[in-house]
């Protein structure tokens, strides 16, 4: 840019007034370029600030979702523990009932309905 200004300065702006005009043109171009860059950078800053705001909003939404999922997981873990305790108690009761059936004296045997007979056989098999 300066080389072009110097080349022009030799011909058109050889006089003192012409040099002043040349300096003013160069200065005006520099100031114009500076304001253009400032405006361009300000636009980029605004755009990036908007992106940051959007990303923060998304981050907050993801954190809220994660907190909700952690709470649900804790509730599910507690429900699982309760069900496991019930299952253990049921298993203990069933095992005790099967033990009583198996240890009962032969005199206690009598004909039973086929449905009950099948149910008892299934309970023995499940053991």
Contact map, one row per residue, 1 for C-alpha under 8 A:
1111100000000000000000000000000000000000000000000000000000000000000000000000000000000000000000000000000000000000000000000000000
1111110000000000000000000000000000000000000000000000000000000000000000000000000000000000000000000000000000000000000000000000000
1111111000000000000000000000000000000000000000000000000000000000000000000000000000000000000000000000000000000000000000000000000
1111111100000000000000000000000000000000000000000000000000000000000000000000000000000000000000000000000000000000000000000000000
1111111110000000000001000100000000000000000000000000000000000000000000000000000000000000000000000000000000000000000000000000000
0111111111000000000000000000000000000000000000000000000000000000000000000000000000000000000000000000000000000000000000000000000
0011111111100000000000000000000000000000000000000000000000000000000000000000000000000000000000000000000000000000000000000000000
0001111111111000000000000000000000000000000000000000000000000000000000000000000000000000000000000000000000000000000000000000000
0000111111111100011001000000000000000000000000000000000000000000000000000000000000000000000000000000000000000000000000000000000
0000011111111100000000000000000000000000000000000000000000000000000000000000000000000000000000000000000000000000000000000000000
0000001111111100000000000000000000000000000000000000000000000000000000000000000000000000000000000000000000000000000000000000000
0000000111111100010000000000000000000000000000000000000000000000000000000000000000000000000000000000000000000000000000000000000
0000000111111111111011000000000000000000000000000000000000000000000000000000000000000000000000000000000000000000000000000000000
0000000011111111011000000000000000000000000000000000000000000000000000000000000000000000000000000000000000000000000000000000000
0000000000001111111000000000000000000000000000000000000000000000000000000000000000000000000000000000000000000000000000000000000
0000000000001111111100000000000000000000000000000000000000000000000000000000000000000000000000000000000000000000000000000000000
0000000000001011111110000000000000000000000000000000000000000000000000000000000000000000000000000000000000000000000000000000000
0000000010011111111111000000000000000000000000000000000000000000000000000000000000000000000000000000000000000000000000000000000
0000000010001111111111100000000000000000000000000000000000000000000000000000000000000000000000000000000000000000000000000000000
0000000000000001111111110000000000000000000000000000000000000000000000000000000000000000000000000000000000000000000000000000000
0000000000001000111111111000000000000000000000000000000000000000000000000000000000000000000000000000000000000000000000000000000
0000100010001000011111111100000000000000000000000000000000000000000000000000000000000000000000000000000000000000000000000000000
0000000000000000001111111110000000000000000000000000000000000000000000000000000000000000000000000000000000000000000000000000000
0000000000000000000111111111000000000000000000000000000000000000000000000000000000000000000000000000000000000000000000000000000
0000000000000000000011111111100000000000000000000000000000000000000000000000000000000000000000000000000000000000000000000000000
0000100000000000000001111111110000000000000000000000000000000000000000000000000000000000000000000000000000000000000000000000000
0000000000000000000000111111111000000000000000000000000000000000000000000000000000000000000000000000000000000000000000000000000
0000000000000000000000011111111100000000000000000000000000000000000000000000000000000000000000000000000000000000000000000000000
0000000000000000000000001111111110000000000000000000000000000000000000000000000000000000000000000000000000000000000000000000000
0000000000000000000000000111111111000000000000000000000000000000000000000000000000000000000000000000000000000000000000000000000
0000000000000000000000000011111111100000000000000000000000000000000000000000000000000000000000000000000000000000000000000000000
0000000000000000000000000001111111110000000000000000000000000000000000000000000000000000000000000000000000000000000000000000000
0000000000000000000000000000111111111000000000000000000000000000000000000000000000000000000000000000000000000000000000000000000
0000000000000000000000000000011111111100000000000000000000000000000000000000000000000000000000000000000000000000000000000000000
0000000000000000000000000000001111111110000000000000000000000000000000000000000000000000000000000000000000000000000000000000000
0000000000000000000000000000000111111111000000000000000000000000000000000000000000000000000000000000000000000000000000000000000
0000000000000000000000000000000011111111100000000000000000000000000000000000000000000000000000000000000000000000000000000000000
0000000000000000000000000000000001111111110000000000000000000000000000000000000000000000000000000000000000000000000000000000000
0000000000000000000000000000000000111111111000000000000000000000000000000000000000000000000000000000000000000000000000000000000
0000000000000000000000000000000000011111111100000000000000000000000000000000000000000000000000000000000000000000000000000000000
0000000000000000000000000000000000001111111110000000000000000000000000000000000000000000000000000000000000000000000000000000000
0000000000000000000000000000000000000111111111000000000000000000000000000000000000000000000000000000000000000000000000000000000
0000000000000000000000000000000000000011111111100000000000000000000000000000000000000000000000000000000000000000000000000000000
0000000000000000000000000000000000000001111111110000000000000000000000000000000000000000000000000000000000000000000000000000000
0000000000000000000000000000000000000000111111111000000000000000000000000000000000000000000000000000000000000000000000000000000
0000000000000000000000000000000000000000011111111100000000000000000000000000000000000000000000000000000000000000000000000000000
0000000000000000000000000000000000000000001111111110000000000000000000000000000000000000000000000000000000000000000000000000000
0000000000000000000000000000000000000000000111111111000000000000000000000000000000000000000000000000000000000000000000000000000
0000000000000000000000000000000000000000000011111111100000000000000000000000000000000000000000000000000000000000000000000000000
0000000000000000000000000000000000000000000001111111110000000000000000000000000000000000000000000000000000000000000000000000000
0000000000000000000000000000000000000000000000111111111000000000000000000000000000000000000000000000000000000000000000000000000
0000000000000000000000000000000000000000000000011111111100000000000000000000000000000000000000000000000000000000000000000000000
0000000000000000000000000000000000000000000000001111111110000000000000000000000000000000000000000000000000000000000000000000000
0000000000000000000000000000000000000000000000000111111111000000000000000000000000000000000000000000000000000000000000000000000
0000000000000000000000000000000000000000000000000011111111100000000000000000000000000000000000000000000000000000000000000000000
0000000000000000000000000000000000000000000000000001111111110000000000000000000000000000000000000000000000000000000000000000000
0000000000000000000000000000000000000000000000000000111111111000000000000000000000000000000000000000000000000000000000000000000
0000000000000000000000000000000000000000000000000000011111111100000000000000000000000000000000000000000000000000000000000000000
0000000000000000000000000000000000000000000000000000001111111110000000000000000000000000000000000000000000000000000000000000000
0000000000000000000000000000000000000000000000000000000111111111000000000000000000000000000000000000000000000000000000000000000
0000000000000000000000000000000000000000000000000000000011111111100000000000000000000000000000000000000000000000000000000000000
0000000000000000000000000000000000000000000000000000000001111111110000000000000000000000000000000000000000000000000000000000000
0000000000000000000000000000000000000000000000000000000000111111111000000000000000000000000000000000000000000000000000000000000
0000000000000000000000000000000000000000000000000000000000011111111100000000000000000000000000000000000000000000000000000000000
0000000000000000000000000000000000000000000000000000000000001111111110000000000000000000000000000000000000000000000000000000000
0000000000000000000000000000000000000000000000000000000000000111111111000000000000000000000000000000000000000000000000000000000
0000000000000000000000000000000000000000000000000000000000000011111111100000000000000000000000000000000000000000000000000000000
0000000000000000000000000000000000000000000000000000000000000001111111110000000000000000000000000000000000000000000000000000000
0000000000000000000000000000000000000000000000000000000000000000111111111000000000000000000000000000000000000000000000000000000
0000000000000000000000000000000000000000000000000000000000000000011111111100000000000000000000000000000000000000000000000000000
0000000000000000000000000000000000000000000000000000000000000000001111111110000000000000000000000000000000000000000000000000000
0000000000000000000000000000000000000000000000000000000000000000000111111111000000000000000000000000000000000000000000000000000
0000000000000000000000000000000000000000000000000000000000000000000011111111100000000000000000000000000000000000000000000000000
0000000000000000000000000000000000000000000000000000000000000000000001111111110000000000000000000000000000000000000000000000000
0000000000000000000000000000000000000000000000000000000000000000000000111111111000000000000000000000000000000000000000000000000
0000000000000000000000000000000000000000000000000000000000000000000000011111111100000000000000000000000000000000000000000000000
0000000000000000000000000000000000000000000000000000000000000000000000001111111110000000000000000000000000000000000000000000000
0000000000000000000000000000000000000000000000000000000000000000000000000111111111000000000000000000000000000000000000000000000
0000000000000000000000000000000000000000000000000000000000000000000000000011111111100000000000000000000000000000000000000000000
0000000000000000000000000000000000000000000000000000000000000000000000000001111111110000000000000000000000000000000000000000000
0000000000000000000000000000000000000000000000000000000000000000000000000000111111111000000000000000000000000000000000000000000
0000000000000000000000000000000000000000000000000000000000000000000000000000011111111100000000000000000000000000000000000000000
0000000000000000000000000000000000000000000000000000000000000000000000000000001111111110000000000000000000000000000000000000000
0000000000000000000000000000000000000000000000000000000000000000000000000000000111111111000000000000000000000000000000000000000
0000000000000000000000000000000000000000000000000000000000000000000000000000000011111111100000000000000000000000000000000000000
0000000000000000000000000000000000000000000000000000000000000000000000000000000001111111110000000000000000000000000000000000000
0000000000000000000000000000000000000000000000000000000000000000000000000000000000111111111000000000000000000000000000000000000
0000000000000000000000000000000000000000000000000000000000000000000000000000000000011111111100000000000000000000000000000000000
0000000000000000000000000000000000000000000000000000000000000000000000000000000000001111111110000000000000000000000000000000000
0000000000000000000000000000000000000000000000000000000000000000000000000000000000000111111111000000000000000000000000000000000
0000000000000000000000000000000000000000000000000000000000000000000000000000000000000011111111100000000000000000000000000000000
0000000000000000000000000000000000000000000000000000000000000000000000000000000000000001111111110000000000000000000000000000000
0000000000000000000000000000000000000000000000000000000000000000000000000000000000000000111111111000000000000000000000000000000
0000000000000000000000000000000000000000000000000000000000000000000000000000000000000000011111111100000000000000000000000000000
0000000000000000000000000000000000000000000000000000000000000000000000000000000000000000001111111110000000000000000000000000001
0000000000000000000000000000000000000000000000000000000000000000000000000000000000000000000111111111000000000000000000000000000
0000000000000000000000000000000000000000000000000000000000000000000000000000000000000000000011111111100000000000000000000000000
0000000000000000000000000000000000000000000000000000000000000000000000000000000000000000000001111111110000000000000000000011000
0000000000000000000000000000000000000000000000000000000000000000000000000000000000000000000000111111111000000000000000000000000
0000000000000000000000000000000000000000000000000000000000000000000000000000000000000000000000011111111100000000000000000000000
0000000000000000000000000000000000000000000000000000000000000000000000000000000000000000000000001111111100000000000000000000000
0000000000000000000000000000000000000000000000000000000000000000000000000000000000000000000000000111111100000000000000000000000
0000000000000000000000000000000000000000000000000000000000000000000000000000000000000000000000000011111110000000000000000000000
0000000000000000000000000000000000000000000000000000000000000000000000000000000000000000000000000001111111010000000000000000000
0000000000000000000000000000000000000000000000000000000000000000000000000000000000000000000000000000001111111000000000000000000
0000000000000000000000000000000000000000000000000000000000000000000000000000000000000000000000000000000111111000000000000000000
0000000000000000000000000000000000000000000000000000000000000000000000000000000000000000000000000000000011111100000000000000000
0000000000000000000000000000000000000000000000000000000000000000000000000000000000000000000000000000000111111100000000000000000
0000000000000000000000000000000000000000000000000000000000000000000000000000000000000000000000000000000011111110000000000000000
0000000000000000000000000000000000000000000000000000000000000000000000000000000000000000000000000000000000111111000000000000000
0000000000000000000000000000000000000000000000000000000000000000000000000000000000000000000000000000000000001111100000000000000
0000000000000000000000000000000000000000000000000000000000000000000000000000000000000000000000000000000000000111110110000000000
0000000000000000000000000000000000000000000000000000000000000000000000000000000000000000000000000000000000000011111110000000000
0000000000000000000000000000000000000000000000000000000000000000000000000000000000000000000000000000000000000001111111000000000
0000000000000000000000000000000000000000000000000000000000000000000000000000000000000000000000000000000000000000111111100000000
0000000000000000000000000000000000000000000000000000000000000000000000000000000000000000000000000000000000000001111111110000000
0000000000000000000000000000000000000000000000000000000000000000000000000000000000000000000000000000000000000001111111111000000
0000000000000000000000000000000000000000000000000000000000000000000000000000000000000000000000000000000000000000011111111100000
0000000000000000000000000000000000000000000000000000000000000000000000000000000000000000000000000000000000000000001111111110000
0000000000000000000000000000000000000000000000000000000000000000000000000000000000000000000000000000000000000000000111111111000
0000000000000000000000000000000000000000000000000000000000000000000000000000000000000000000000000000000000000000000011111111100
0000000000000000000000000000000000000000000000000000000000000000000000000000000000000000000000000000000000000000000001111111110
0000000000000000000000000000000000000000000000000000000000000000000000000000000000000000000000000100000000000000000000111111111
0000000000000000000000000000000000000000000000000000000000000000000000000000000000000000000000000100000000000000000000011111111
0000000000000000000000000000000000000000000000000000000000000000000000000000000000000000000000000000000000000000000000001111111
0000000000000000000000000000000000000000000000000000000000000000000000000000000000000000000000000000000000000000000000000111111
0000000000000000000000000000000000000000000000000000000000000000000000000000000000000000000000100000000000000000000000000011111
